[in-house]
Amino acid sequence: QHALNSGIRRYHVSPALCQRAKVAMSHFEPNEYINYEKLEKNINIVRKRLDRPLTLSEKIVYGHLDDPAKQEIERGKTYLRLRPDRVAMQDATAQMAMLQFISSGLPKVAVPSTIHCDHLIEAQSGGEKDLRRAKDINQEVYNFLATAGAKYGVGFWKPGSGIIHQIILENYSYPGVMLIGTDSHTPNGGGLGGICIGVGGADAVDVMAGIPWELKCPKVIGVKLTGKLSGWTSPKDVILKVAGILTVKGGTGAIIEYHGPGVDSISCTGMATICNMGAEIGATTSIFPYNTRMKKYLGKTGRADIAALADEFKQHLVPDSGCQYDQVIEINLSELKPHINGPFTPDLAHPVSDIGAVAEKEGWPVDIRVGLIGSCTNSSYEDMGRSAAVAKQALAHGLKCKSKFTITPGSEQIRATIERDGYAKILREVGGLVLANACGPCIGQWDRKDIKKGEKNTIVTSYNRNFTGRNDANPETHAFVTSPEIVTALSIAGTLKFNPETDYLTGADGKKFKLEAPDADELPKLEFDPGQDTYQYPPKDGSGQHVDVSPTSQRLQLLEPFDKWDGKDLEDMLILIKVKGKCTTDHISAAGPWLKFRGHLDNISNNLLIGAINIENGKANSVRNALTQEFGPVPDTARYYKKMGVKWAVIGDENYGEGSSREHAALEPRHLGGRVIITKSFARIHETNLKKQGLLPLTFADPADYNKIHPVDKLSIVGLKDFAPGKPLKCIIKHPNGSQETIMLNHTFNESQIEWFQAGSALNRMKELQQK
């Protein structure tokens, strides 16, 4: 039809082309079709304008431009207006996203969208019991999400269905898709050749409302892979190595694009693992080019029609020959060794062969208390198979795990299939506890009983993140991330000093033996077992559906609009806290037990910055109240300032807000009266979230000026009446002795984002435009 209406030429459209244009995005949305023709058209427009070869990242991003003919495009500089294909939300962030969507007044989402219940299930005694307990405890929240989904046209994956990213890979991601998700590990979908980006809930609301979504035009970092994976080296080791090279902020503002001959030695789910953990280096997202491994996975997950269509458009799903990257890293997979990263940060990389000696030197506990495999990063059929292959060898010699050992299946489909094929049985026999199909300990949903808080200990996981207190709320837990097969081997040995490539274990018969490198099928020989049906389709007409939010609920709270900017400079703000060192979204808005309040802004604000270290006294959750001179908890102090009508600011260090996409880390300071966050640098998602909620994220023009501000000072931001893109703002620092000094602050606001600030929030601005 496009060809007939193009106005350029008229020609016969073959039945094959018509058939090709009717391939559904997923089995769950048979009337929503993949539109490669539009992608192709937009790519051709942009390629002609730029007159150069394009990277794969550019093809898919620019292929989703709202106006490819006129959009200004400069990598790392301009803001792009994009039209993503779909939205995905996990239950902890979906609550606030859907509350904001309800506030918008719109009747239905404009693009295919889904909600996934995976974050609210606490690991305690095993999958079935934990799931029953979660359904009971979270009934109010699950009912809200299910009814809101039904009313506004959003698909609902019930608790027990699995982790959002595994569900997306199995059902929704495909080569060339642009998907945004309210979780920082959304890039997992890049393993199927899609541009999948983690965002805050307000960004998701924009897309669900049919508004073009803004993203700073990303740079592109190329990672050229040569050689071939073999032995104990796994896909996880690729990203562990890259994290060690780029650090937690080295990918900020960039897409990581893997390419080269080594790509074909990695399974599709292995590519997803690599893309998933790209969030830990601050990358906008990560992606692999379409290849036969993706085609094989699409076929096994019932989407051979999508693979056939992708074959027809393959030239747009791989990078152009001669394309240019902003930076290139080269990794020879044949030389890559198994890695383990940590503790306390995911970019502290060590070869597994070295970690025992390093741990002893640094004083880290070498005895492993718990090994944990699974999570959205490593819970595929291949991951479970390789772990089971290691466990089977230990069992054959009469051994079980010396450490406690847990297994988290990524989805109901994975759980059912590993049960059928015997992997789950082997992992249980070696000492493992199979948990629910959910996030569990990876996000702090772990009712851990084997240690006391404050007890120094080591755990090894196949997760993605290992910030202080992340998994069990114990700041003395030394968490290391590695591949599932290495976790399994180390859990059998019980110590970081064991290197499975070279070291021997002693069997029950007293004889020494060496573990062989694991080998397992990347996909089951039979079809996947789908397990229980856990999906709720939205009705064709949900207008009559009632969505209940009780005014007395402690879990859910309807949102009130934030106040508009009063047109004046921000004068004499107090400093709530000057943060020392790393400050992730876990420090700003802790997860774990606080997840139950993710739909109630006032209640969850009681965790504001309780994990951040105050530079004044070196303590967490202890700040000076500038009005009373007494020290107290951060949230209480913020509430006191708000009650007294005093605006306040936060001073932060490097890469402030790294980690999760949770927008609560932006909603909470706004709710409690904060107006400005000044740092040396921001993580991408958090900076955007702050802007969306009407806050001012600003950075020191000279990072050394961080040292000029003291917790007892007052700050004024001058120049807001002339607030404009690229124009720095002045900050006047008033010291207690009466002296003053002025520093300059930079920002990344564009014109529409300035309108968000002036309106009080992006949601307020959306309503203004609707009224006009």
Salt bridges, closest charged atoms under 4 A:
GLU29 OE2 - ARG86 NH2 2.75
GLU40 OE2 - HIS316 NE2 2.95
GLU58 OE2 - ARG52 NH2 2.71
GLU58 OE2 - ARG75 NH1 2.93
ASP66 OD1 - ARG83 NE 2.90
GLU74 OE2 - LYS77 NZ 3.65
ASP85 OD2 - HIS64 NE2 2.69
ASP118 OD1 - HIS119 ND1 2.58
GLU122 OE1 - ARG133 NH1 2.92
ASP183 OD2 - HIS119 NE2 3.53
ASP183 OD1 - HIS165 NE2 2.89
ASP183 OD1 - HIS185 ND1 3.82
ASP203 OD1 - LYS692 NZ 3.08
ASP206 OD2 - LYS692 NZ 2.33
GLU280 OE1 - HIS185 NE2 2.88
GLU280 OE2 - ARG465 NE 2.56
ASP311 OD2 - LYS295 NZ 2.87
GLU312 OE1 - ARG20 NH1 3.20
ASP320 OD2 - ARG47 NH2 3.01
ASP320 OD1 - LYS59 NZ 2.65
ASP326 OD2 - ARG75 NE 3.08
GLU360 OE2 - LYS497 NZ 3.00
GLU412 OE2 - ARG415 NH2 2.79
GLU419 OE2 - ARG428 NH2 2.48
ASP421 OD1 - ARG420 NE 2.77
GLU429 OE2 - LYS425 NZ 2.56
ASP447 OD2 - LYS449 NZ 3.46
ASP450 OD1 - ARG448 NE 2.70
GLU455 OE2 - ARG369 NH1 3.01
ASP472 OD2 - ARG448 NH1 2.61
GLU485 OE2 - ARG386 NE 2.52
GLU501 OE2 - LYS337 NZ 3.93
ASP521 OD2 - LYS525 NZ 2.53
GLU522 OE2 - ARG293 NH2 2.83
GLU522 OE2 - LYS296 NZ 3.70
GLU527 OE2 - LYS300 NZ 3.76
ASP563 OD1 - ARG670 NH1 2.99
ASP563 OD2 - ARG675 NH1 3.48
ASP572 OD1 - LYS734 NZ 2.79
ASP586 OD1 - ARG470 NH1 3.24
ASP586 OD1 - ARG662 NH2 3.07
ASP602 OD1 - ARG639 NH1 3.01
ASP602 OD1 - HIS671 NE2 2.80
GLU616 OE2 - ARG624 NH2 2.61
ASP653 OD1 - LYS680 NZ 3.37
GLU654 OE1 - LYS249 NZ 3.07
GLU658 OE2 - LYS582 NZ 3.07
ASP705 OD1 - LYS708 NZ 3.14
ASP713 OD1 - HIS735 ND1 2.97
GLU741 OE2 - HIS735 NE2 2.76
GLU755 OE1 - ARG765 NE 3.17
GLU768 OE2 - LYS564 NZ 3.63
GLU768 OE1 - ARG765 NH1 2.97
